[in-house]
Amino acid sequence: MAKLRKRPIEVTGMCMVYPMTQHTPSGDRHCDAGDWLLQGVIGEQYFAKNEVIEKSYDILDEESPEQPK
């Protein structure tokens, strides 16, 4: 089996304020408040737990999520 190293790439994302379910052809994806919705290099979207973000990503330009009115 080959060893691989992930390239240092930038993705965009936002921290979710509310729980959400995303319906996809491969099944429903659920996130909790505090999880992140990320957009990858080819436009794919996926959820990531905040714990994974803290361990795997450097937040380069933090924007505060809009607070509900």
N, C-alpha and C positions, 0 to 999 in steps of 0.2 A: 504494500500500500504506500502511496506517495505522501510525503509531508507537504503541507500547504501553509502559506502565511497570508492572511487577509491584508489586502492593500489598504493603506491609510486613505480612505475616501470620506467625503463629507456627505451626510444625508440630512434631510430636513425632518423636523418633527414638532409635535406639540403635546404638552402634558394635558391629559383629559381631565375636565372638571367633573363630568358626570359619567356614570357607567354607560356603556354603549355596546350594541351588537351590530356587527358588520356582516351582511349576507354576501357570500361569495359562491362561485360555482363549485368550490371544493368543500363547502360547508360554512356554517355560521362561526364567526370569530367574536369572542366577547372580551371586553376590557373593563376594568374597574376604575373608579376615580383615582387619579394619581399615576395610572399607567400612561404610556406614550403611544401615539399614533405616528409612525415613521413612514417616510417616503424614500424608497431606495433609488439607485442610480438609473434604473430604467422605468421609473414611475410606479413601481409596485408599492402597495401600502400594506403595512402589517403593524400589529400591536407588540409592544415590549413592556414587560414589567419594569417598574421604576428601579428595582434592585439590579436588574441587568444593565440598565442605562448607567447607573452609578458606577458599576464595575467595568463597563466596556467602552464607555463614550466620554469624551471631553465636551462639555457644553460650551460652544464657541461664542454664541450670540444669544443670550437668554432673553426671551420675550415672555412677559407675564401673560398667562391666559386671561381672557376677558372674564371678569366676575359677573355672575348672574345679577340681573336687576331686580 
